[in-house]
Amino acid sequence: MEKEKLCLRCMRKIGNNTTCPYCSNENNKPQEDYFLPLKAVVGGRYLVGKAISSNAEGVVYNAFDLELKKPVALHELFPEGVLTRGEGNYCLVNVGKASEFIDAKDSFLRLWKKLLNISGYTALTPVYNVFEDLGTVYSVTEFLGEGKSLREYLLEKEQGYISWDEARILLMPVVSALGELHSEGIIHGAISPTNLVIDSKGKVKISGFAIPEIRTGKGSLQAELFDGYAAVEQYGLSGGMSPCTDIYALAAVLYRTLIGSVPMSASSRLTNDKLMIPGKFAEQLPAYVINALVNALQILPEDRTPSIELLRNELSASPAAAGTAAEAYSSLYEDEEEYAEEQDLVEDIQADYEEEQVPQAAARKKSTIVAFVVSAGICLAILVAVLIGIKGMSKPDGDTDTPVEESTSGSVQDDEGNEIVSIKLPDFKGKMYDDIKNNPDYKDVLVFKTEYIDSAEERGTVVSQSINAGTEVTSINPKTIVLKISNGLEVPNVVGESLQDAIEKLKDAGFKNIKSESAKIANNSNESNSVYRIAYEDTETNDWAEIPSDKRLSSGDVIILYYFGEFEETTEETTTQDIPVDVTETETQPVESSTEAAVEE
């Protein structure tokens, strides 16, 4: 095939035209200097076309497989600042960058070899080849040149968003594909409307795969993050990437798809979380979809939906919705085996949903009894709501200060006279654990387990919880909830150190509220400015107290350092501190007997 007869962008035959009649590409317009030149051949078979995209990892080109006579996408590892293109397009490693290139190359090969071995998922772009050439490495994938991104697809809609029924059909295959990626240890890290491409058959394909080094602010290369879809941990603020990183991104994509606006950046939400679902959408969307979004868009990873399987279940919580979408799914799968697997998953979801609606004892009864109990459960929920409404209406005038964040609870009796308690789990973060465990509302519905961790949060407050806020729990089936409790920070021993060193050490340990008080001594260079005692302000007594025996305080506690000041000898008495000086309790050298009277209380 003559190279001149192909459009180097859409890879269609254009005869002797220099401008493509299909995509308006100008074949004679050269590439950027550091890209592979047009019509170069790599791997002995891939004709290089126009570059599609580039980032700190490398470049993606439209290309043509000269052996199979079909267009492909060619991914080249060309780390920014690490490689230079030399003679004959050969890649040269820059001085001092050999180790960085080796790490990037290993990551690239590890990623694409895993992807090469995954098949059977319509949302995963097939990988055809992984090879080395010209001093670097390449991967070859399916050509998506005629597809459009989900972003472009949504922008074409008059209202800018689509219904849940349409979004479900488009995106549930992506959920399945992500589950497989995670089982292989692959975190995509850049799920976004830009990297979800709808091909000519209407199927969504995941694109934008890259090495982990550019999917986090902690990486060695310049990060490529998609604001609004990147999770907070990718900004280097909280841990590393995990499956829930992709879960956050996918939920953000779903939010954009259903609501029509890009979610607020995760880094901004840390200090000003205004991510809400507008009222008109809250009325239109199924409650279980809203619940799934809320759980998956939690800012901190430990609070987020932990697995794709759980996200799938939450998005398919309605058997009716799962059944309605089943027929639409069939058009998205190329073979009966893959479709049958998805059907089995839908049936499993329906079975799980039905089992969760009845008490464990009733779940083992016949299906007719199950249906009866489900109906009774719905009636019971209505009754509880009515009782709560009556209770709220009979509330005395002026009693309006109950915080909205507190749990909503109610209780009724079953046929045997046993009280059934049901509550929606509140957000425990920032609340004192002692207050929570002593709250009678939780006695019959929760079993508390605790894990104490180092934290800058106030000592004794909850840092995270294993069950998401808003989850309904009942006394029929009490839940075990794990609360991570702040154990504060350890106070370093600074007695005997200079005042300045002591202050720096306390700041490094996380304490910021530090005061100092001096005691007069005679001129003595061995003693002056050294700390002889450390205490803190007890907020309960509004007085100074000894550091606790376990040497731990909250980062916000006020710490006071008592140190030996340096003064000229004088007979005038001055009191400069609230706590009496007791030199015998310190680690400093004793004051010489001739100057003992100079240490004043």
LOTIDO-678591 format. One record per residue (C-alpha): residue in one letter; residue number from 1; x, y, z. Coordinates in Angstrom, 1 decimal. Example, Ala and Ser with C-alpha at 12.3 -4.5 7.8 and 13.67 -1.06 7.14 Angstrom:
<rs>
r; k; X; Y; Z
A; 1; 12.3; -4.5; 7.8
S; 2; 13.7; -1.1; 7.1
</rs>
This chain:
<rs>
r; k; X; Y; Z
M; 1; 0.0; 0.0; 0.0
E; 2; 1.3; 3.4; -0.9
K; 3; 1.7; 5.6; 2.1
E; 4; 0.7; 8.7; 0.2
K; 5; -2.8; 7.3; -0.4
L; 6; -3.8; 7.2; 3.3
C; 7; -5.0; 10.0; 5.4
L; 8; -2.5; 10.1; 8.3
R; 9; -5.2; 11.0; 10.8
C; 10; -8.4; 8.9; 10.1
M; 11; -6.4; 6.3; 8.1
R; 12; -8.9; 6.2; 5.2
K; 13; -7.8; 6.0; 1.5
I; 14; -7.8; 9.5; 0.1
G; 15; -6.0; 8.9; -3.3
N; 16; -3.7; 11.8; -4.3
N; 17; -5.5; 14.4; -2.1
T; 18; -3.4; 16.2; 0.4
T; 19; -6.4; 17.3; 2.4
C; 20; -8.6; 14.5; 3.7
P; 21; -12.2; 14.8; 2.4
Y; 22; -13.5; 12.9; 5.5
C; 23; -11.7; 14.6; 8.5
S; 24; -10.2; 17.7; 6.8
N; 25; -6.7; 16.6; 7.9
E; 26; -3.8; 18.2; 6.0
N; 27; -1.4; 15.4; 5.3
N; 28; 1.6; 17.7; 4.6
K; 29; 1.4; 19.4; 8.0
P; 30; 4.4; 18.1; 10.0
Q; 31; 4.3; 16.8; 13.6
E; 32; 5.7; 18.6; 16.6
D; 33; 9.5; 18.3; 16.8
Y; 34; 9.7; 15.7; 19.6
F; 35; 7.0; 13.4; 18.1
L; 36; 7.8; 10.6; 15.7
P; 37; 7.8; 12.0; 12.2
L; 38; 4.8; 11.2; 9.9
K; 39; 5.2; 8.0; 7.8
A; 40; 7.9; 6.6; 10.1
V; 41; 7.7; 2.9; 10.6
V; 42; 8.2; 1.3; 14.1
G; 43; 8.3; -2.4; 15.0
G; 44; 8.8; -3.1; 11.3
R; 45; 5.0; -2.9; 10.6
Y; 46; 3.4; 0.2; 12.1
L; 47; 3.1; 3.3; 10.0
V; 48; 3.0; 6.5; 12.2
G; 49; 0.2; 9.0; 11.6
K; 50; -0.9; 12.1; 13.4
A; 51; -0.4; 12.3; 17.2
I; 52; -3.7; 12.0; 19.1
S; 53; -2.5; 13.2; 22.5
S; 54; 0.6; 13.5; 24.7
N; 55; 1.4; 13.9; 28.4
A; 56; 4.4; 13.5; 30.7
E; 57; 4.4; 9.7; 30.0
G; 58; 4.6; 9.8; 26.2
V; 59; 2.7; 10.1; 23.0
V; 60; -0.3; 8.3; 21.4
Y; 61; -0.5; 8.2; 17.6
N; 62; -3.0; 7.2; 15.0
A; 63; -1.1; 4.5; 13.0
F; 64; -1.6; 1.8; 10.4
D; 65; -0.7; -1.9; 10.7
L; 66; 1.0; -2.6; 7.4
E; 67; 0.7; -6.4; 7.9
L; 68; -3.0; -6.6; 8.9
K; 69; -3.9; -3.6; 6.7
K; 70; -6.0; -1.9; 9.4
P; 71; -5.7; 1.3; 11.5
V; 72; -4.5; 1.1; 15.1
A; 73; -3.5; 3.3; 18.0
L; 74; 0.3; 3.4; 18.8
H; 75; 1.4; 4.3; 22.4
E; 76; 5.0; 5.4; 22.8
L; 77; 6.8; 5.7; 26.1
F; 78; 8.6; 9.0; 25.9
P; 79; 8.9; 10.5; 29.5
E; 80; 9.1; 14.2; 29.6
G; 81; 12.6; 15.4; 30.4
V; 82; 13.9; 11.9; 30.4
L; 83; 14.4; 11.0; 26.7
T; 84; 15.6; 13.0; 23.7
R; 85; 15.0; 11.9; 20.1
G; 86; 18.2; 11.4; 18.3
E; 87; 19.3; 10.4; 14.8
G; 88; 17.1; 7.9; 13.1
N; 89; 14.3; 8.6; 15.6
Y; 90; 16.3; 6.6; 18.2
C; 91; 15.5; 7.6; 21.8
L; 92; 18.5; 8.8; 24.0
V; 93; 18.4; 8.8; 27.8
N; 94; 19.3; 12.2; 29.2
V; 95; 22.2; 12.5; 31.6
G; 96; 21.2; 11.5; 35.2
K; 97; 17.9; 10.1; 34.1
A; 98; 18.8; 6.4; 33.5
S; 99; 17.1; 5.2; 36.7
E; 100; 14.0; 7.2; 36.1
F; 101; 13.7; 5.7; 32.5
I; 102; 14.2; 2.2; 33.8
D; 103; 11.4; 2.6; 36.3
A; 104; 9.1; 4.2; 33.7
K; 105; 9.8; 1.4; 31.2
D; 106; 9.1; -1.3; 33.8
S; 107; 5.8; 0.3; 34.7
F; 108; 4.8; 0.7; 31.1
L; 109; 5.6; -3.0; 30.2
R; 110; 3.9; -4.3; 33.4
L; 111; 0.7; -2.3; 32.7
W; 112; 0.4; -3.2; 29.0
K; 113; 1.3; -6.8; 29.3
K; 114; -1.4; -7.2; 31.9
L; 115; -3.9; -5.5; 29.6
L; 116; -2.7; -7.7; 26.7
N; 117; -3.9; -10.7; 28.6
I; 118; -7.4; -9.4; 29.5
S; 119; -10.2; -10.1; 27.0
G; 120; -14.0; -10.5; 26.9
Y; 121; -15.0; -7.1; 28.2
T; 122; -16.6; -4.7; 25.7
A; 123; -15.5; -1.6; 27.6
L; 124; -11.9; -2.6; 27.4
T; 125; -10.0; -1.5; 24.3
P; 126; -8.3; -4.6; 22.9
V; 127; -4.4; -4.6; 23.1
Y; 128; -2.8; -6.1; 20.1
N; 129; 0.9; -5.9; 20.7
V; 130; 3.7; -4.7; 23.2
F; 131; 7.2; -4.4; 21.9
E; 132; 10.5; -2.6; 22.2
D; 133; 12.1; -0.5; 19.4
L; 134; 14.1; 2.7; 18.8
G; 135; 15.4; 2.6; 22.4
T; 136; 12.0; 2.7; 24.1
V; 137; 8.7; 0.7; 24.3
Y; 138; 5.4; 0.7; 22.5
S; 139; 1.9; -0.8; 22.8
V; 140; -0.7; -1.2; 20.0
T; 141; -4.4; -1.0; 20.7
E; 142; -7.7; -0.8; 18.8
F; 143; -8.2; 2.3; 16.6
L; 144; -10.9; 4.5; 18.1
G; 145; -10.5; 7.4; 15.6
E; 146; -14.2; 7.4; 14.5
G; 147; -15.5; 7.4; 18.1
K; 148; -16.5; 10.4; 20.2
S; 149; -15.7; 11.0; 23.9
L; 150; -18.5; 10.8; 26.5
R; 151; -17.8; 14.5; 27.0
E; 152; -18.5; 15.3; 23.4
Y; 153; -21.6; 13.1; 23.5
L; 154; -23.0; 14.9; 26.5
L; 155; -22.2; 18.4; 25.0
E; 156; -24.3; 17.5; 22.0
K; 157; -27.4; 16.9; 24.2
E; 158; -29.6; 20.0; 24.4
Q; 159; -29.8; 19.8; 28.2
G; 160; -26.2; 18.6; 28.6
Y; 161; -27.1; 15.3; 30.5
I; 162; -29.0; 12.1; 30.0
S; 163; -31.5; 10.0; 31.9
W; 164; -30.5; 7.2; 34.4
D; 165; -31.9; 4.6; 32.1
E; 166; -29.6; 5.7; 29.2
A; 167; -26.6; 6.2; 31.5
R; 168; -27.1; 2.8; 33.0
I; 169; -26.9; 1.1; 29.6
L; 170; -23.8; 3.1; 28.6
L; 171; -21.8; 2.8; 31.9
M; 172; -22.6; -0.5; 33.5
P; 173; -20.2; -2.3; 31.1
V; 174; -17.5; 0.1; 32.4
V; 175; -18.3; -1.0; 35.9
S; 176; -17.7; -4.7; 34.9
A; 177; -14.4; -3.8; 33.1
L; 178; -13.1; -1.9; 36.1
G; 179; -13.8; -4.9; 38.3
E; 180; -11.6; -7.0; 36.1
L; 181; -8.8; -4.4; 36.0
H; 182; -8.8; -4.2; 39.8
S; 183; -8.6; -8.0; 40.1
E; 184; -5.5; -7.8; 38.0
G; 185; -4.0; -5.0; 40.2
I; 186; -4.5; -2.2; 37.7
I; 187; -5.8; 1.2; 38.8
H; 188; -6.7; 3.3; 35.9
G; 189; -6.5; 6.6; 37.7
A; 190; -8.0; 8.8; 35.0
I; 191; -11.6; 7.7; 34.4
S; 192; -13.3; 10.8; 33.0
P; 193; -15.7; 11.8; 30.2
T; 194; -12.6; 12.6; 28.1
N; 195; -11.2; 9.0; 28.5
L; 196; -14.5; 7.2; 27.9
V; 197; -15.0; 6.9; 24.2
I; 198; -18.2; 5.9; 22.5
D; 199; -17.3; 3.9; 19.4
S; 200; -19.2; 3.6; 16.1
K; 201; -21.4; 0.8; 17.5
G; 202; -22.5; 2.9; 20.5
K; 203; -20.3; 1.0; 23.0
V; 204; -18.3; 2.8; 25.6
K; 205; -14.5; 2.1; 25.6
I; 206; -12.0; 2.9; 28.4
S; 207; -9.0; 4.8; 27.0
G; 208; -6.3; 6.9; 28.7
F; 209; -4.3; 4.1; 30.3
A; 210; -0.9; 5.4; 31.6
I; 211; 1.7; 4.5; 34.1
P; 212; 0.9; 5.3; 37.7
E; 213; 3.7; 7.8; 37.9
I; 214; 1.6; 10.4; 36.1
R; 215; -1.7; 9.7; 37.9
T; 216; -0.6; 11.1; 41.3
G; 217; 1.0; 14.3; 42.5
K; 218; 3.5; 12.2; 44.4
G; 219; 4.9; 10.7; 41.1
S; 220; 8.3; 11.3; 39.6
L; 221; 6.7; 12.7; 36.4
Q; 222; 4.4; 15.7; 36.0
A; 223; 0.9; 14.5; 36.9
E; 224; -2.0; 14.4; 34.5
L; 225; -5.1; 14.7; 36.6
F; 226; -8.7; 15.4; 35.5
D; 227; -10.0; 18.0; 37.9
G; 228; -13.5; 17.1; 39.2
Y; 229; -12.8; 13.4; 38.6
A; 230; -9.5; 12.8; 40.3
A; 231; -9.8; 11.7; 43.9
V; 232; -8.2; 13.6; 46.8
E; 233; -5.4; 10.9; 47.2
Q; 234; -4.2; 11.7; 43.7
Y; 235; -3.3; 15.2; 44.8
G; 236; -0.8; 13.8; 47.3
L; 237; -3.0; 14.7; 50.3
S; 238; -4.1; 11.3; 51.6
G; 239; -2.5; 8.0; 50.9
G; 240; -2.0; 6.3; 47.6
M; 241; -4.3; 5.1; 44.8
S; 242; -6.5; 2.1; 45.3
P; 243; -9.7; 0.6; 43.7
C; 244; -11.8; 3.3; 45.4
T; 245; -9.8; 5.9; 43.5
D; 246; -11.4; 4.7; 40.3
I; 247; -14.7; 4.3; 42.1
Y; 248; -14.6; 8.1; 43.0
A; 249; -13.9; 8.9; 39.4
L; 250; -16.6; 6.7; 38.0
A; 251; -19.1; 8.2; 40.4
A; 252; -18.0; 11.7; 39.4
V; 253; -18.6; 10.7; 35.7
L; 254; -22.0; 9.4; 36.6
Y; 255; -22.7; 12.7; 38.4
R; 256; -21.7; 14.7; 35.3
T; 257; -23.8; 12.4; 33.1
L; 258; -26.9; 12.6; 35.2
I; 259; -26.7; 16.2; 36.6
G; 260; -25.0; 18.0; 33.7
S; 261; -22.2; 19.7; 35.7
V; 262; -18.7; 18.7; 36.6
P; 263; -18.3; 17.9; 40.3
M; 264; -16.2; 20.3; 42.5
S; 265; -12.5; 19.4; 42.6
A; 266; -11.8; 16.9; 45.4
S; 267; -8.9; 19.0; 46.7
S; 268; -11.4; 22.0; 47.1
R; 269; -14.0; 19.8; 48.8
L; 270; -11.6; 19.2; 51.6
T; 271; -12.2; 22.7; 53.0
N; 272; -15.5; 23.7; 51.2
D; 273; -17.6; 20.7; 50.4
K; 274; -20.6; 22.0; 48.4
L; 275; -21.2; 18.9; 46.2
M; 276; -25.0; 18.5; 46.2
I; 277; -27.6; 16.9; 44.0
P; 278; -30.1; 19.7; 42.9
G; 279; -33.7; 19.3; 43.9
K; 280; -35.1; 18.6; 40.5
F; 281; -32.7; 15.7; 39.9
A; 282; -33.2; 14.3; 43.5
E; 283; -36.9; 14.0; 42.6
Q; 284; -36.2; 12.3; 39.2
L; 285; -33.4; 9.9; 40.1
P; 286; -34.0; 6.6; 42.0
A; 287; -33.1; 6.9; 45.7
Y; 288; -30.7; 3.9; 45.4
V; 289; -28.7; 5.8; 42.6
I; 290; -28.4; 8.9; 44.8
N; 291; -27.3; 6.7; 47.7
A; 292; -24.7; 5.1; 45.5
L; 293; -23.4; 8.5; 44.4
V; 294; -23.2; 9.8; 47.9
N; 295; -21.2; 6.7; 49.1
A; 296; -18.8; 6.7; 46.2
L; 297; -18.1; 10.4; 46.2
Q; 298; -17.0; 10.5; 49.8
I; 299; -13.8; 12.7; 50.0
L; 300; -11.6; 10.4; 52.2
P; 301; -10.8; 7.0; 50.7
E; 302; -11.6; 5.2; 54.0
D; 303; -15.2; 6.6; 53.9
R; 304; -15.8; 5.7; 50.2
T; 305; -17.4; 2.6; 48.6
P; 306; -14.5; 0.1; 48.9
S; 307; -15.1; -2.1; 45.9
I; 308; -16.6; -2.1; 42.4
E; 309; -18.8; -5.1; 43.3
L; 310; -20.4; -3.0; 46.1
L; 311; -20.9; -0.1; 43.7
R; 312; -22.5; -2.4; 41.2
N; 313; -24.9; -3.7; 43.8
E; 314; -25.8; -0.2; 45.0
L; 315; -26.4; 1.0; 41.4
S; 316; -28.6; -2.1; 40.8
A; 317; -30.5; -2.1; 44.1
S; 318; -33.9; -2.0; 42.4
P; 319; -34.9; -5.4; 40.9
A; 320; -37.3; -3.6; 38.6
A; 321; -34.5; -1.4; 37.3
A; 322; -32.2; -4.3; 36.8
G; 323; -34.8; -6.2; 34.9
T; 324; -35.7; -3.3; 32.7
A; 325; -32.1; -2.8; 31.7
A; 326; -31.5; -6.5; 31.0
E; 327; -32.9; -6.5; 27.5
A; 328; -31.0; -3.3; 26.6
Y; 329; -27.8; -4.9; 27.7
S; 330; -28.0; -7.5; 25.0
S; 331; -27.1; -5.1; 22.2
L; 332; -23.8; -4.1; 24.0
Y; 333; -22.3; -7.6; 24.0
E; 334; -20.7; -9.3; 21.0
D; 335; -21.1; -12.9; 22.1
E; 336; -23.7; -14.9; 24.1
E; 337; -21.2; -16.0; 26.7
E; 338; -20.4; -12.5; 27.9
Y; 339; -24.1; -11.5; 27.9
A; 340; -25.0; -14.6; 29.9
E; 341; -22.4; -13.7; 32.5
E; 342; -23.9; -10.2; 32.8
Q; 343; -27.4; -11.7; 33.1
D; 344; -26.1; -13.9; 36.0
L; 345; -24.8; -10.8; 37.7
V; 346; -28.2; -9.1; 37.4
E; 347; -30.0; -12.1; 38.8
D; 348; -27.5; -12.3; 41.7
I; 349; -28.1; -8.6; 42.4
Q; 350; -31.9; -9.2; 42.4
A; 351; -31.5; -12.1; 44.8
D; 352; -29.2; -10.1; 47.1
Y; 353; -31.7; -7.2; 47.2
E; 354; -34.6; -9.5; 48.1
E; 355; -32.6; -11.2; 50.8
E; 356; -31.6; -7.9; 52.4
Q; 357; -35.3; -6.8; 52.8
V; 358; -36.3; -9.5; 55.3
P; 359; -35.0; -10.7; 58.6
Q; 360; -32.4; -13.4; 58.4
A; 361; -34.7; -15.9; 60.0
A; 362; -37.4; -15.2; 57.4
A; 363; -34.9; -15.4; 54.5
R; 364; -34.9; -19.2; 54.8
K; 365; -38.7; -19.5; 54.3
K; 366; -40.5; -20.2; 51.1
S; 367; -40.7; -17.5; 48.4
T; 368; -44.4; -16.7; 49.1
I; 369; -43.5; -15.9; 52.8
V; 370; -40.5; -13.8; 51.6
A; 371; -42.9; -11.8; 49.4
F; 372; -45.2; -11.3; 52.3
V; 373; -42.5; -10.2; 54.7
V; 374; -41.2; -7.7; 52.1
S; 375; -44.7; -6.2; 51.8
A; 376; -44.9; -6.1; 55.6
G; 377; -41.5; -4.4; 55.8
I; 378; -42.8; -1.7; 53.5
C; 379; -45.9; -1.2; 55.6
L; 380; -43.7; -1.1; 58.7
A; 381; -41.5; 1.6; 57.2
I; 382; -44.6; 3.7; 56.4
L; 383; -45.8; 3.2; 59.9
V; 384; -42.4; 4.3; 61.4
A; 385; -42.5; 7.4; 59.2
V; 386; -46.0; 8.3; 60.4
L; 387; -45.0; 7.8; 64.0
I; 388; -42.0; 10.0; 63.6
G; 389; -44.1; 12.6; 61.9
I; 390; -46.6; 12.6; 64.7
K; 391; -43.8; 12.8; 67.2
G; 392; -42.3; 15.8; 65.3
M; 393; -45.7; 17.5; 65.2
S; 394; -46.3; 17.2; 68.9
K; 395; -42.9; 18.7; 69.8
P; 396; -43.3; 21.6; 72.2
D; 397; -43.0; 25.1; 70.8
G; 398; -39.5; 26.5; 70.9
D; 399; -37.8; 23.0; 70.9
T; 400; -36.2; 23.5; 67.5
D; 401; -32.5; 23.2; 68.2
T; 402; -32.0; 19.5; 67.4
P; 403; -29.2; 19.4; 64.8
V; 404; -30.1; 18.0; 61.4
E; 405; -27.1; 15.8; 61.4
E; 406; -28.4; 13.7; 64.4
S; 407; -29.8; 10.3; 63.6
T; 408; -33.4; 9.9; 62.7
S; 409; -34.8; 7.0; 64.8
G; 410; -38.1; 5.4; 65.5
S; 411; -39.4; 2.2; 67.2
V; 412; -42.4; -0.1; 66.8
Q; 413; -43.2; -3.6; 68.2
D; 414; -43.4; -6.8; 66.2
D; 415; -46.2; -9.4; 66.6
E; 416; -44.4; -10.9; 69.6
G; 417; -44.2; -7.6; 71.4
N; 418; -40.5; -7.1; 70.8
E; 419; -39.4; -3.5; 70.1
I; 420; -37.9; -3.0; 66.6
V; 421; -35.5; -0.1; 66.4
S; 422; -34.5; 1.4; 63.1
I; 423; -32.1; 4.3; 62.5
K; 424; -30.3; 6.0; 59.7
L; 425; -26.6; 6.0; 60.7
P; 426; -25.3; 9.5; 61.3
D; 427; -21.9; 10.8; 60.4
F; 428; -19.8; 10.1; 63.5
K; 429; -16.7; 11.9; 62.2
G; 430; -15.5; 14.7; 64.6
K; 431; -17.7; 13.5; 67.4
M; 432; -16.4; 12.2; 70.8
Y; 433; -16.4; 8.4; 71.0
D; 434; -17.5; 8.5; 74.6
D; 435; -20.7; 10.4; 73.7
I; 436; -21.4; 7.9; 70.9
K; 437; -21.0; 4.7; 72.9
N; 438; -23.1; 6.1; 75.7
N; 439; -26.0; 7.1; 73.4
P; 440; -29.0; 4.7; 73.9
D; 441; -30.1; 5.2; 70.3
Y; 442; -27.3; 3.0; 69.2
K; 443; -27.4; 0.3; 71.9
D; 444; -29.6; -2.2; 70.0
V; 445; -28.6; -1.6; 66.4
L; 446; -24.7; -1.2; 66.5
V; 447; -21.8; -3.2; 67.9
F; 448; -18.8; -0.8; 68.3
K; 449; -15.2; -1.8; 67.6
T; 450; -12.5; 0.8; 67.9
E; 451; -9.0; 1.3; 66.5
Y; 452; -6.9; 4.1; 68.0
I; 453; -4.6; 5.9; 65.6
D; 454; -2.2; 8.9; 65.6
S; 455; -4.1; 11.9; 64.4
A; 456; -4.0; 15.7; 64.5
E; 457; -7.8; 15.6; 65.3
E; 458; -8.9; 16.2; 68.8
R; 459; -8.1; 13.3; 71.0
G; 460; -11.0; 10.9; 71.5
T; 461; -12.9; 12.0; 68.4
V; 462; -13.9; 9.7; 65.5
V; 463; -11.7; 10.0; 62.5
S; 464; -13.6; 7.6; 60.2
Q; 465; -16.3; 4.9; 60.3
S; 466; -16.5; 1.6; 58.5
I; 467; -20.3; 2.0; 57.6
N; 468; -21.3; 5.0; 55.6
A; 469; -23.5; 7.7; 57.1
G; 470; -27.1; 7.4; 55.9
T; 471; -27.0; 3.5; 56.0
E; 472; -30.2; 2.2; 57.6
V; 473; -29.5; -0.2; 60.5
T; 474; -32.1; -2.1; 62.6
S; 475; -32.2; -4.1; 65.8
I; 476; -33.4; -7.1; 63.7
N; 477; -29.9; -7.4; 62.3
P; 478; -27.4; -5.3; 64.4
K; 479; -24.3; -4.1; 62.5
T; 480; -20.7; -4.2; 63.7
I; 481; -19.1; -0.7; 63.0
V; 482; -15.4; 0.0; 63.3
L; 483; -14.6; 3.5; 64.4
K; 484; -11.1; 4.8; 64.1
I; 485; -10.5; 7.1; 67.1
S; 486; -7.9; 9.9; 67.3
N; 487; -5.3; 9.0; 70.0
G; 488; -3.8; 12.5; 69.6
L; 489; -0.1; 13.0; 69.1
E; 490; 2.9; 12.0; 71.3
V; 491; 4.5; 14.9; 73.1
P; 492; 8.3; 14.7; 72.7
N; 493; 10.6; 15.0; 75.7
V; 494; 12.2; 18.4; 75.5
V; 495; 13.2; 18.9; 79.1
G; 496; 16.9; 20.0; 79.2
E; 497; 16.9; 21.3; 75.6
S; 498; 17.2; 25.0; 74.6
L; 499; 13.9; 26.8; 74.3
Q; 500; 14.2; 27.3; 70.6
D; 501; 15.0; 23.6; 70.0
A; 502; 12.1; 22.6; 72.2
I; 503; 9.7; 24.7; 70.3
E; 504; 10.9; 23.4; 66.9
K; 505; 10.6; 19.8; 68.1
L; 506; 7.1; 20.4; 69.4
K; 507; 6.1; 22.0; 66.1
D; 508; 7.6; 19.1; 64.1
A; 509; 5.5; 16.7; 66.2
G; 510; 2.4; 18.6; 65.2
F; 511; 1.8; 21.0; 68.1
K; 512; 1.2; 24.6; 67.2
N; 513; -0.1; 26.3; 70.4
I; 514; 3.1; 26.7; 72.4
K; 515; 3.7; 29.3; 75.1
S; 516; 6.8; 29.9; 77.3
E; 517; 7.5; 31.3; 80.7
S; 518; 10.9; 32.1; 82.2
A; 519; 12.3; 31.7; 85.7
K; 520; 15.1; 33.9; 87.0
I; 521; 18.5; 32.5; 87.6
A; 522; 21.9; 34.0; 88.2
N; 523; 24.2; 34.3; 85.1
N; 524; 25.0; 30.7; 84.2
S; 525; 25.6; 29.8; 80.6
N; 526; 24.9; 26.1; 81.3
E; 527; 21.4; 26.8; 82.5
S; 528; 20.1; 29.9; 80.6
N; 529; 17.3; 29.3; 78.1
S; 530; 17.0; 25.6; 78.9
V; 531; 13.6; 24.0; 79.5
Y; 532; 13.1; 22.6; 83.0
R; 533; 9.4; 21.8; 82.9
I; 534; 6.6; 21.2; 80.3
A; 535; 2.8; 21.4; 81.1
Y; 536; -0.5; 22.0; 79.2
E; 537; -3.7; 23.8; 79.7
D; 538; -6.5; 21.6; 81.1
T; 539; -9.7; 22.9; 79.5
E; 540; -11.9; 21.3; 82.1
T; 541; -10.1; 23.1; 85.1
N; 542; -8.9; 26.1; 83.1
D; 543; -5.5; 25.6; 84.8
W; 544; -2.1; 24.2; 83.9
A; 545; -1.6; 20.4; 84.4
E; 546; 1.1; 17.8; 84.0
I; 547; 1.5; 16.1; 80.7
P; 548; -0.6; 12.8; 80.8
S; 549; 1.3; 9.6; 81.7
D; 550; 1.0; 8.3; 78.2
K; 551; 2.6; 11.5; 76.9
R; 552; -0.2; 12.2; 74.4
L; 553; -2.2; 15.3; 73.7
S; 554; -4.4; 16.7; 71.0
S; 555; -2.6; 18.8; 68.4
G; 556; -4.7; 21.9; 69.4
D; 557; -3.9; 21.7; 73.1
V; 558; -2.0; 24.7; 74.5
I; 559; 1.5; 23.6; 75.7
I; 560; 3.6; 25.8; 78.0
L; 561; 7.4; 25.5; 78.4
Y; 562; 9.0; 26.7; 81.5
Y; 563; 12.7; 27.6; 81.0
F; 564; 15.6; 29.2; 82.8
G; 565; 16.0; 32.9; 81.8
E; 566; 19.2; 34.8; 82.0
F; 567; 19.1; 37.9; 84.3
E; 568; 21.6; 40.1; 86.0
E; 569; 21.9; 39.5; 89.7
T; 570; 19.3; 41.4; 91.7
T; 571; 17.7; 41.3; 95.1
E; 572; 14.3; 42.4; 93.7
E; 573; 11.8; 39.5; 93.7
T; 574; 9.6; 38.9; 90.6
T; 575; 7.1; 36.2; 89.9
T; 576; 7.2; 35.1; 86.3
Q; 577; 5.3; 31.9; 86.2
D; 578; 2.2; 30.1; 87.6
I; 579; 3.8; 26.8; 88.4
P; 580; 6.4; 26.7; 91.1
V; 581; 9.9; 25.8; 90.0
D; 582; 11.1; 22.4; 91.3
V; 583; 14.6; 21.9; 90.0
T; 584; 14.9; 18.5; 91.5
E; 585; 12.2; 17.2; 89.1
T; 586; 14.0; 18.3; 86.0
E; 587; 16.8; 16.8; 84.0
T; 588; 18.9; 19.9; 84.1
Q; 589; 22.1; 20.2; 86.2
P; 590; 21.5; 21.3; 89.8
V; 591; 22.1; 25.0; 90.5
E; 592; 25.4; 25.6; 92.5
S; 593; 24.8; 26.1; 96.2
S; 594; 26.1; 29.7; 96.1
T; 595; 23.3; 30.7; 93.7
E; 596; 20.4; 28.6; 95.1
A; 597; 18.7; 31.7; 96.5
A; 598; 18.6; 33.2; 93.0
V; 599; 16.0; 30.6; 91.8
E; 600; 12.7; 32.2; 92.9
E; 601; 9.2; 30.9; 93.1
</rs>
